Amino acid sequence: MRKYLRYIYTLAILIILWQIVSMMAGNYALPGPITVLLKLVDDAGSQKYWQHIGASVFRIMAALAISFVTAVPLGLFLGMTPKIDRLAKPLIYLSYPVPKIVLLPIVLLIFGLGDLGKIVMLAMILFFQLLITTRDAARGVNRAARYSLYSLGGTNQDLFVHVIWPSCLPAVFTSLRIAAGTVVAVLFFVESISTKYGMGFYILDAWGRADIPQIFAGMVSLAVLGVILYETFDFMERIFCRWNRI
C-alpha cells in the first residue's frame, strides 16, 4: 500500500510542476496536464488508439521474448564455461558498445520494413543487456555453494537447478526491468519508419500535424506502458525469487 501511495505523491508533484511550467511557457508550447488528459481520454475512446497500443505492445513483448530465450541461456552457458567465455569475451566487448540503433537501416533492409525488422532491432538492443548481466551473475556464483553440492553427491544438473539458476534469477529480473525502460525509449525511433500503427507513429503523426496535446498524450502513454512493464517484472521477481526478499 505504501508503494502505491508513493506513486500517488510523486505523480501529484509532477502534475503540479507540469502545470506551473505550462503556465510559464504558454499552453500551446507546453499544454497543461488537464489538456493532455482530455486529449488522451478522447483518443482512448477510439479504436485506432488501441490499435497503436496493441502494435507497440506486440513488438515489445516479441522483442523481450526473443532476447530472453537467446541471451539468458547463452549467458548462463558462458558463465558456467570459463574457457569458452574467454574466447567469446573479445567479440562481446567489441560489439556491445556499438550503438545498435545506427544499424536500423541495415536491419530493415535485411528483415523488411514490417514488424519483423522492428522486432529484430529491439531484440538486438535488449540482447546484450540480458547476456552480460546473466553471464556475470553465473560467473559470480559462490564456489563454496558449488563444492558443497558436489560433496553431497549432486550432479551438474543439480548444480544448475538448485544453485546457478536460483542465484542468477534476481539478476535476470533486474536486467529485464532495465530493459523495459530501454525498449520503450527505443520504440519511438523504430516505429517512426514505414509503419501506420504504434505509439511511435502516433507521436510522429501528431508532430506532423502540429497537434501538441496528442504528442504529450503519446508520451504519457509510453510512460505508463514502461511503468506497467517495470512493475510486472518486479512482481514476477517477488513471486519467483521469494528467498531473495527474506
Steps between C-alpha positions, in 0.01 A plus 500: 500500500783739586652435159185619323475801729853598397390475137203728572715757683761501223235528230332789682831688527578442132155623395533816711847573357372425150212746544733772631745460211209491253368830632846655471576364150156549352230241449574450129870423538443285807137401554396451859421162654123557480518573126712191440276283717189612310674424170610160628149413619355613167747291298460201732136488395600418142596160364801642318671603824482145632632370169806720557534368856451141387764529227755645743428241770532218247840625380627551854389159626635323191837674536517421872414135435759461223775668700414298812502156336828575319702716739422332833594142401812627324595712801456203733708281269784752480493559875523126567777432245795736563706370206231579243425826680860611450468431127168685471599795720679706228201468265256603773712793615550627145136472394329616820609869489383541139175705504259249351252766389740609224453154349127562456517569122703181445269291719193630316671431168569138599182416692258731325305810598227309681476381857785248468765763430384717790484206741849383401636851558348516848618147581857585395508792741363292789712193423830634631348639821359160589805309377761690701290517817423127490858404419642709784242360742589141402871573536443650843331195654670414828752219451435374852139432400620301198741290704241443772252361249762274340605373844140393558503296180334758277536491122555782251126504440439539874756780505315689229149444640574561869794742499580681176150575369359621836813713550470659156123553494495826703764648268295391198193680634709809574620497141142458376390805700781704345412358159138611547610863512742456211251333268235768556756774435620341176149412386434855379791492255415153374134584442574828325598319178257343253208413727142607551453368851693535824548771759809624317290564190224647720744762634671566166165541324393752763828688455439522124157653567632725780258331740698571816247350746508170308880498512489524878216247516727257316787575737276435800379175343858379450586598858204303635597203283854513638376511860270202437788296357729597787244413766416173324861383514527622860190298591636192321825529694308507828317183393792301359778630728336492841828397665659824379267710718537313827 
